[in-house]
Amino acid sequence: MNRKNTGFLKNFVPYLVVALVIVILVNFGQGSSTKNFTYNEFFANAENMKFERTEMSVGNTVVDVTGKYLEGNTQIPFAVSVPNTPENIAKLTEWFAQDSNKSVVLDANRETVMTIILKNLPFLILIIGIIYMLSKMNTGGSNKAFEFSKSRARIEGNIKVRFKDVAGCDEEKEEVKEIIDYLRDPQKFTEMDAKIPKGILMVGPPGTGKTLLAKAVAGEADVPFFSISGSDFVEMFVGTGASRVRDLFKKANQAAPCIIFIDEIDAVGRQRGAGMGGGNDEREQTLNQLLVEMDGMGENKGIVIIAATNRPDVLDPALLRSGRFDRQVMVNLPDKKGREEILQVHARKKKLAADVSLESLAKRTPGFSGADLANVLNEGAILAVREKKKKITMDHLDEAIDRVMMGPAKKSKKYSEKEKELVAYHEAGHAVIGLKLDSADTVQKITIIPRGEAGGYNLMTPEEEKMMPTKKDFLAQITGLLGGRVAEEVVFDEISAGASNDIQRVTKIAKAMVKSFGMSSLGPVQYDDNSGNVFLGRDYGKGNDYSSEIAFEIDKEIRRIVNACHEDCTKIIKENRDLLDLIAKTLIEEETITFEQIRNLVDHGTIHPLETKEEETPSMKKIDILPSEGAPVEKPSEE
């Protein structure tokens, strides 16, 4: 029997016992073995009956007689009620006087304690049962129904997470190290008149380890950790959120030194007076109370508030001013070195095969967060268990990366020969641009096995990760994304819907170049619309900050950039038609080819190289193209 069923029976048995006791007591004294005589029946047979012990309760109008009589050797209980008349009393006395020790006369108006208890016991049991059920309602999880105003923060002590468990964010650790020193020894800060920030706001994409870093601070400082989500403050009941904020800070003051961690603070800290609700809704009252409580905290009182969000742009300015969340720690996606360190942390207990290279995995996973990397190793372990292997191999992790990025392979989905050829040339087009265009991403893997919504895909990674991409890098990205569509045009003189995602990404990059980065003939002017979504704390009715003429120019620039990249892509595909055909035909046969196999194709013309002459092999050298005629030429930086 599982725990769920055991818990159900444990909660249900007390109610069943109470119900059975009530039923038994209600029927108490009314057993089926008692013979209930009528008046006439009793007087007709009494002279011939041999009575055992009897009791007569003489009332004003009725005499109640109970006792036992013999029928053979069996004693049978009986009961009868007769009118209280001298004649009846005389007869009863005569019949029961055969043995005076067995006849007792009781006063009908006199009740013993036991009689009173037995008479009222069913009602007492019923009252006890009701009290028991009410007490059950007021304990455990149901008690929350009566505690709307109490804080729902989870209090954790003796945190086991340390800085060694948080990888890929060395600079972020440095930003919070003095918080640990302060929580351990606040006196030395007080002596220097140094005021530790009351609030630290951790900002970064989802899965980068903001919560883990906050826990590590509490673990290193060995202080209590109050954890709550921003949505836990807000309820439909007026005043509940503000009351919970007060209760949270009251508990924190009692447990100081401690850390209060508010996850997804944008749920309660969005900009006031904008979007839905106006300035009078429950969320804004909760935010007001949070601001008041932070102002009411004394300097160096041993309480540090850490909040996390991936939407800092919607937070209220009053929340970010000095004296509140005046320090922001950016927790960004890890670089290659950081990804390798994260993989090492999550691989501590994993059984990895000798062929597994965490450095290679880190190189193949640009843009992955810490949570994504942990998921890759976990998926690899699941695949190893599924195949009944003793260790996780590189093939398992390779498949895990594909599953995390695109979903599981749809091996049951079959292409027609024409569709298979179309997909192969499409993916080969991306690969050719990646191989031949300078600044384009390097091809790591190509497959035409469907995954998710994609018929096939290229795993392409940058040769080096850049913090500040240039205009040349963006143009190379656009050209690479157009490689599949151009290959379809060149080979089949036809286009398919398979490039829809590529076109979406191309348009997004081109728009960003024109509207955000000033990489067009419109000059270094930002035309991006920062009004945001009204439901995320922005205003109604705010339109574009530019005229319709500028909007027309923006559209022209976007089209010109995309068209120029399309021309360059077409030129590269036509010049390398032999390589395109080679990769496409290999894909049709193999369905999936890796980076090493691609190199063999380029160098030797086959994925299984034999002795070939070096002069007969194609070159792996990339070409550096300039923007097509009419495209803006990037000016050198004056830095």
C-alpha positions in Angstrom: 0.0 0.0 0.0 1.5 3.4 -1.0 1.8 6.4 1.3 -1.0 8.2 -0.3 -3.5 5.5 0.5 -2.1 5.1 4.0 -2.5 8.8 4.7 -6.0 8.7 3.5 -7.0 5.8 5.7 -5.2 7.4 8.7 -7.3 10.5 8.3 -10.5 8.6 7.6 -10.4 6.0 10.4 -11.1 8.5 13.3 -14.3 9.7 11.6 -15.4 6.1 11.0 -14.8 5.1 14.7 -16.8 8.1 15.9 -19.7 7.2 13.6 -19.7 3.6 14.7 -19.7 4.6 18.4 -22.6 6.9 17.9 -24.6 4.2 16.1 -23.9 1.7 18.9 -24.8 4.1 21.7 -28.0 5.2 20.0 -29.1 1.6 19.9 -27.8 0.9 23.4 -30.3 -0.8 25.7 -32.5 -1.6 22.7 -31.2 -5.1 22.1 -33.2 -7.6 20.1 -33.1 -10.1 23.0 -35.3 -8.0 25.4 -38.9 -9.1 25.5 -41.2 -6.1 25.6 -44.6 -7.1 27.0 -47.9 -5.2 26.6 -50.0 -4.5 29.7 -52.6 -7.2 28.9 -50.0 -9.8 27.7 -48.0 -9.4 30.9 -50.9 -9.7 33.3 -52.2 -12.7 31.5 -49.0 -14.6 31.8 -47.4 -13.3 35.0 -48.9 -15.8 37.4 -47.2 -18.7 35.5 -43.8 -17.0 35.1 -40.9 -17.5 37.4 -39.1 -14.1 37.9 -35.5 -13.5 38.6 -34.2 -10.1 39.8 -36.7 -7.3 38.9 -36.7 -3.5 39.3 -39.9 -1.4 39.6 -39.6 2.3 38.9 -42.7 3.8 40.4 -43.8 7.0 38.8 -46.9 9.2 39.3 -48.9 7.5 36.6 -46.8 4.6 35.3 -44.8 1.8 36.9 -41.8 0.7 34.7 -40.8 -2.9 35.3 -37.6 -4.4 34.0 -36.0 -7.7 34.9 -35.5 -11.3 33.9 -37.7 -14.4 33.9 -36.9 -18.0 33.5 -38.0 -20.0 30.5 -36.6 -23.5 31.2 -33.0 -22.8 32.2 -32.7 -19.6 30.1 -32.9 -16.1 31.6 -34.8 -13.8 29.2 -34.8 -10.0 29.8 -38.2 -8.3 29.8 -39.7 -4.9 30.1 -43.3 -3.7 30.7 -45.1 -0.5 31.7 -48.3 -0.7 33.7 -50.6 2.0 35.0 -49.9 3.2 38.6 -53.0 1.9 40.5 -53.3 0.2 43.9 -54.5 -3.0 42.3 -51.6 -3.2 39.9 -49.1 -2.4 42.6 -50.5 -5.2 44.8 -50.4 -7.7 42.0 -46.8 -6.8 41.1 -45.8 -7.0 44.7 -47.4 -10.4 45.0 -45.7 -11.8 41.9 -42.3 -10.4 42.8 -42.5 -11.2 46.5 -41.5 -14.8 45.9 -38.0 -13.7 46.6 -37.7 -10.3 48.2 -33.9 -10.2 47.6 -34.6 -10.3 43.8 -37.1 -7.4 43.8 -36.0 -3.8 44.0 -38.3 -0.7 44.1 -36.8 2.5 42.6 -37.8 6.1 42.8 -38.7 7.3 39.3 -37.6 10.8 40.1 -34.2 9.8 41.3 -31.5 9.5 38.6 -28.0 8.2 39.3 -24.9 9.6 37.8 -24.5 6.6 35.5 -28.1 7.0 34.3 -27.4 10.6 33.4 -24.2 9.7 31.6 -25.8 6.9 29.7 -28.8 9.0 28.7 -26.6 11.9 27.4 -23.6 9.8 26.1 -24.7 9.9 22.5 -24.8 13.6 22.5 -21.5 13.9 24.3 -19.9 11.7 21.7 -21.4 13.8 18.9 -20.0 17.0 20.4 -16.6 15.4 20.8 -16.6 14.3 17.2 -17.5 17.8 16.0 -14.7 19.3 18.1 -12.3 16.7 16.7 -13.1 17.6 13.1 -12.9 21.3 13.7 -9.5 20.8 15.3 -8.3 18.9 12.2 -9.4 21.8 10.1 -7.4 24.2 12.1 -4.1 22.2 11.9 -1.8 21.3 9.0 -2.4 22.6 5.5 -6.0 23.6 6.0 -4.9 26.2 8.6 -3.7 28.4 5.8 -7.3 29.2 5.0 -7.4 31.2 8.2 -3.9 32.7 7.9 -4.1 34.9 4.8 -2.0 37.6 6.3 0.9 35.3 7.3 4.1 35.3 5.2 4.6 32.2 3.0 8.4 32.5 3.1 10.2 29.2 3.4 12.8 29.3 6.2 15.9 27.2 5.5 18.8 26.8 7.9 22.1 25.1 7.6 22.3 25.7 3.8 24.7 23.1 2.2 25.3 25.1 -1.0 28.7 26.8 -1.2 30.6 28.9 -3.7 32.3 25.7 -5.0 28.9 24.5 -6.2 28.4 27.7 -8.2 30.5 27.8 -11.4 30.8 30.1 -14.4 30.2 33.4 -12.4 33.5 34.4 -10.8 32.9 38.1 -11.1 29.4 37.7 -9.6 30.9 35.9 -6.6 33.3 38.8 -6.0 30.3 41.2 -5.9 28.7 39.4 -3.0 31.7 38.4 -1.0 31.6 41.4 1.3 28.0 40.5 2.1 29.3 37.2 3.5 31.9 39.1 5.6 29.3 41.5 6.8 26.9 38.8 7.9 29.8 37.0 9.7 31.2 40.0 11.4 29.2 43.2 11.0 31.2 45.0 13.7 34.2 45.7 11.5 31.9 47.5 9.0 30.3 49.5 11.7 33.7 50.7 13.0 34.6 52.0 9.5 31.2 53.6 9.2 30.6 51.4 6.1 27.0 50.8 5.2 26.3 47.5 3.5 23.6 47.7 0.7 20.2 46.7 2.1 19.2 45.1 -1.2 21.0 43.3 -4.0 19.2 42.8 -7.3 20.4 39.8 -9.4 19.6 40.3 -13.1 20.0 37.7 -15.8 18.4 35.3 -18.2 16.5 32.3 -16.8 18.6 29.4 -15.6 21.9 31.3 -15.1 22.0 30.5 -11.3 20.6 33.6 -9.5 18.8 31.6 -6.9 21.8 29.2 -6.5 24.2 32.1 -6.0 21.9 33.6 -3.3 21.8 30.3 -1.5 25.5 30.0 -1.7 25.8 33.4 0.0 23.6 32.1 2.9 25.6 28.9 3.0 29.0 30.6 3.2 27.7 33.0 5.8 25.9 30.3 7.7 22.7 32.4 8.3 19.0 31.6 7.9 17.6 31.9 4.4 14.1 33.2 3.9 12.9 32.3 0.4 9.7 33.6 -1.2 8.4 34.3 -4.7 7.0 37.7 -5.7 3.7 36.1 -6.6 3.3 34.7 -3.0 2.6 38.2 -1.7 -0.3 39.1 -4.0 -3.8 37.6 -3.3 -7.3 38.6 -4.3 -8.0 39.7 -0.7 -7.4 43.4 -0.1 -4.4 44.1 2.2 -3.1 40.6 2.2 0.1 41.3 0.3 1.1 44.3 2.5 0.3 42.2 5.6 2.5 39.4 4.4 5.4 41.8 3.7 5.1 43.1 7.3 5.1 39.6 8.7 8.1 38.6 6.6 10.2 41.5 7.9 9.0 40.9 11.4 10.3 37.2 11.2 13.5 38.4 9.6 14.2 40.8 12.4 13.7 38.1 15.0 16.1 35.8 13.0 18.8 38.4 12.1 21.4 38.1 10.8 19.7 36.5 7.8 19.0 36.8 4.1 15.6 37.5 2.5 15.5 36.1 -1.0 12.6 37.3 -3.3 12.5 35.4 -6.5 10.8 36.9 -9.6 10.4 40.3 -7.9 8.9 41.7 -11.1 5.7 40.0 -10.1 5.2 42.5 -7.3 7.7 45.3 -8.2 6.4 46.4 -11.6 6.2 50.1 -12.3 3.3 51.7 -10.5 0.6 53.8 -12.2 0.9 52.0 -15.6 -0.8 49.1 -17.4 -3.8 47.4 -15.8 -5.1 48.3 -12.4 -4.1 51.9 -12.2 -2.7 53.0 -8.9 -5.1 51.4 -6.5 -4.7 47.7 -7.0 -3.5 45.1 -4.5 -0.1 44.6 -6.2 0.8 48.3 -5.9 -0.2 48.4 -2.2 2.1 45.4 -1.6 5.0 47.2 -3.4 4.4 50.4 -1.3 4.6 48.3 1.9 7.9 46.7 0.6 9.4 50.1 0.0 8.3 51.3 3.5 9.8 48.2 5.2 13.1 48.6 3.3 13.3 52.2 4.4 12.4 51.2 8.0 15.4 48.8 8.2 18.2 50.2 10.3 21.7 50.4 9.0 23.7 47.2 9.5 21.0 45.4 11.3 22.0 42.0 9.9 19.4 41.7 7.2 20.2 41.6 3.5 17.6 41.4 0.8 18.5 39.6 -2.4 16.0 39.7 -5.3 16.2 38.0 -8.7 14.5 38.9 -12.0 15.0 38.6 -15.7 12.9 41.7 -16.4 14.7 44.6 -14.8 13.2 47.0 -17.4 9.7 46.8 -15.8 10.7 47.4 -12.2 9.5 50.6 -10.5 12.3 53.2 -10.3 11.6 53.7 -6.5 12.7 50.1 -6.0 16.1 50.7 -7.6 17.1 53.9 -5.9 19.9 54.2 -3.5 19.1 52.8 -0.1 17.0 50.0 -1.5 18.1 47.7 -4.3 21.1 50.0 -5.1 23.4 47.2 -6.2 22.7 45.2 -9.3 24.7 42.0 -10.1 24.5 40.9 -13.7 24.4 37.1 -13.9 24.9 36.5 -17.6 25.1 33.3 -19.7 28.5 31.6 -19.2 31.3 31.7 -21.7 33.2 28.6 -22.9 35.4 28.5 -19.8 32.4 29.0 -17.5 30.4 26.3 -19.3 33.2 23.8 -18.8 33.4 24.6 -15.0 29.6 24.2 -14.8 29.8 20.9 -16.5 32.5 19.8 -14.1 30.2 20.7 -11.1 27.2 18.7 -12.5 29.4 15.8 -13.6 30.8 15.1 -10.1 28.5 12.1 -9.5 28.0 11.1 -13.1 29.7 8.0 -14.4 31.3 9.3 -17.6 33.1 7.2 -20.1 36.7 7.8 -21.0 35.8 9.4 -24.4 33.8 12.2 -22.8 35.4 15.6 -23.2 33.7 18.3 -21.1 35.8 20.9 -23.0 34.4 19.7 -26.3 30.8 19.8 -24.8 31.4 23.4 -23.6 32.6 24.4 -27.1 29.5 23.0 -28.7 27.0 24.6 -26.3 27.3 28.4 -26.8 24.3 30.2 -25.4 23.4 27.4 -22.9 22.7 28.5 -19.4 23.7 26.5 -16.3 20.3 24.9 -16.1 20.6 23.8 -19.8 24.0 22.3 -19.2 22.7 20.4 -16.1 19.8 19.2 -18.3 22.2 18.0 -21.0 24.2 15.8 -18.5 20.9 14.5 -17.0 19.5 13.6 -20.4 22.7 11.8 -21.2 22.4 9.8 -18.1 18.8 8.9 -18.9 19.8 7.8 -22.4 22.6 5.6 -20.9 20.1 4.0 -18.5 17.7 3.5 -21.3 20.3 1.6 -23.3 21.4 -0.3 -20.2 24.9 1.1 -20.3 27.2 1.3 -17.3 28.7 4.7 -18.3 27.6 7.9 -20.1 29.4 8.1 -23.5 30.0 11.0 -25.8 27.3 9.7 -28.2 24.7 10.0 -25.3 25.7 13.6 -24.6 25.7 14.4 -28.3 22.1 13.2 -28.5 21.3 15.0 -25.3 22.4 18.3 -26.8 20.2 17.7 -29.8 17.2 16.9 -27.5 17.7 20.0 -25.4 18.0 22.2 -28.4 15.4 20.7 -30.8 13.6 17.9 -29.0 13.7 14.2 -29.6 14.3 12.8 -33.0 11.2 11.7 -35.0 12.7 8.6 -36.5 9.3 7.2 -37.4 8.6 10.2 -39.7 9.6 9.3 -43.2 10.4 11.7 -46.1 9.5 11.1 -49.7 12.6 10.9 -51.9 12.0 14.4 -53.2 11.5 15.9 -49.7 14.6 14.1 -48.5 16.6 15.6 -51.3 15.2 19.1 -50.7 16.0 19.0 -47.0 19.5 17.7 -47.7 20.3 20.5 -50.1 18.7 23.0 -47.7 21.0 21.9 -44.8 24.0 21.6 -47.1 23.4 25.2 -48.1 23.8 26.4 -44.5 26.9 24.2 -44.2 28.6 25.6 -47.3 28.1 29.2 -46.1 29.5 28.2 -42.7 32.5 26.6 -44.4 33.3 29.3 -46.9 32.3 32.7 -45.4 34.6 34.5 -43.1 33.0 35.4 -39.7 30.3 32.8 -40.2 29.7 30.1 -37.6 31.6 26.8 -37.8 29.6 23.8 -38.7 29.7 21.1 -36.0 27.0 18.7 -37.1 24.4 18.4 -39.9 21.3 16.1 -39.8 18.2 15.6 -41.9 16.5 13.6 -39.2 13.4 15.6 -38.1 13.4 17.0 -34.6 10.7 19.1 -33.1 9.2 21.3 -35.8 12.4 21.2 -37.9 12.9 18.8 -40.8 16.7 19.0 -40.1 19.2 21.3 -38.7 22.8 22.5 -38.6 24.6 22.8 -35.3 26.8 25.8 -35.9 29.0 27.5 -33.3 31.1 30.7 -33.5 34.9 30.3 -33.9 35.2 32.6 -30.9 32.6 34.1 -28.6 32.4 37.8 -28.7 30.9 40.2 -26.3 30.5 43.0 -28.9 29.5 41.6 -32.3 30.4 43.8 -35.3 28.4 44.7 -38.3 30.4 42.2 -40.3 29.4 39.4 -37.8 25.7 40.3 -38.2 25.9 40.3 -42.0 27.6 36.9 -41.8 24.9 35.5 -39.6 22.2 36.7 -42.0 24.0 35.2 -45.0 24.4 31.9 -43.2 20.7 31.8 -42.3 19.8 32.4 -46.0 22.1 29.6 -47.2 19.3 26.9 -47.0 16.8 29.0 -49.0 19.3 30.0 -51.6 20.4 26.4 -52.1 16.8 25.5 -52.8 16.6 28.3 -55.4 19.9 27.4 -57.1 19.3 23.6 -57.2 15.5 23.3 -57.6 14.6 26.7 -58.9 11.9 26.5 -56.2 11.5 27.5 -52.6 9.8 25.7 -49.7 8.3 26.6 -46.3 11.3 25.0 -44.5 13.1 28.3 -44.3 10.4 30.1 -42.2 12.4 30.1 -39.0 15.5 31.2 -40.8 13.6 34.1 -42.3 12.2 35.1 -38.9 15.7 35.2 -37.5 17.1 37.1 -40.5 14.4 39.8 -40.1 15.0 40.1 -36.4 18.8 40.6 -36.9 18.3 43.1 -39.7 15.7 45.1 -37.6 18.1 45.2 -34.7 20.9 46.5 -37.0 18.8 49.3 -38.3 16.6 50.3 -35.3 18.9 49.5 -32.3 22.5 49.4 -33.3 22.6 52.2 -35.9 24.3 50.0 -38.5 22.6 51.5 -41.6 22.6 54.6 -43.7 20.1 56.2 -41.3 23.0 56.8 -39.0 23.6 56.3 -35.2 20.0 56.9 -34.2 18.0 54.4 -32.3 14.5 53.9 -33.5 13.7 50.9 -31.4 10.3 51.0 -29.6 10.9 50.7 -25.9 7.3 51.2 -24.8 7.0 47.5 -23.9 3.9 45.6 -23.1 1.1 47.3 -21.1 0.5 44.2 -19.1 4.1 44.2 -18.0 3.9 47.6 -16.4 4.0 50.0 -19.4 1.7 52.8 -20.4 -1.2 52.7 -22.8 -1.2 54.7 -26.0 2.5 55.2 -26.5 3.4 54.8 -30.2 6.6 55.1 -32.2 8.9 58.0 -31.6 9.5 58.5 -35.3 7.4 59.7 -38.3 5.9 57.6 -41.0 8.7 58.8 -43.4 11.3 57.3 -41.1 9.3 54.1 -40.8 9.4 53.9 -44.6 13.2 54.4 -44.6 13.6 51.7 -41.9 11.7 49.2 -44.0 13.9 50.1 -47.0 17.1 49.6 -45.0 16.0 46.3 -43.7 15.1 45.0 -47.2 18.4 46.3 -48.6 20.5 44.6 -45.9 18.7 41.3 -46.4 18.8 41.5 -50.3 22.5 42.3 -50.2 23.2 39.3 -48.0 21.0 37.2 -50.3 23.1 38.2 -53.3 26.3 37.3 -51.5 24.9 34.0 -50.4 23.8 33.2 -53.9 27.3 34.0 -55.2 29.0 31.7 -52.6 26.6 28.8 -53.3 27.1 28.9 -57.1 30.9 29.1 -56.7 30.9 26.0 -54.4 28.2 24.0 -56.2 30.4 20.9 -56.2 30.8 21.0 -52.4 27.1 21.6 -52.0 26.3 18.5 -54.1 28.8 16.4 -52.2 27.5 17.4 -48.8 23.8 16.9 -49.9 24.4 13.5 -51.4 26.3 12.4 -48.3 23.5 13.6 -46.1 21.0 11.6 -48.2 23.0 8.4 -47.5 24.1 9.0 -43.9 21.4 11.3 -42.6 23.8 12.7 -40.0 27.4 13.9 -40.4 29.7 15.4 -37.8 32.4 18.0 -37.8 35.2 15.5 -38.5 33.2 13.9 -41.3 32.6 17.3 -42.8 36.3 18.1 -42.7 37.0 14.8 -44.5 34.4 15.7 -47.1 36.1 19.0 -47.8 39.7 17.7 -47.6 39.2 14.2 -49.2 35.8 14.1 -50.8 34.6 11.3 -48.6 33.7 10.9 -44.9 36.0 7.8 -44.9 39.3 9.2 -46.2 41.6 7.0 -48.2 45.0 7.9 -49.7 44.2 10.9 -51.8 46.4 13.5 -53.3 46.4 16.7 -51.3 46.3 18.9 -54.5 43.0 17.2 -55.5 41.2 18.2 -52.3 39.0 21.2 -51.9 40.2 24.0 -49.7 38.8 24.7 -46.2 39.8 28.3 -46.4 37.0 30.8 -45.8 36.5 33.8 -48.0 36.0 37.4 -46.7 33.3 39.1 -48.6 32.5 42.8 -48.7 28.9 44.1 -48.6 27.3 44.1 -52.0 27.1 47.3 -54.0 24.8 49.8 -52.3 25.2 48.2 -48.9 26.7 50.4 -46.1 30.4 50.0 -45.6 31.4 49.7 -42.0 33.6 52.5 -40.8 36.6 51.6 -38.6 36.2 52.3 -34.9 37.7 55.4 -33.5 38.4 53.8 -30.1 
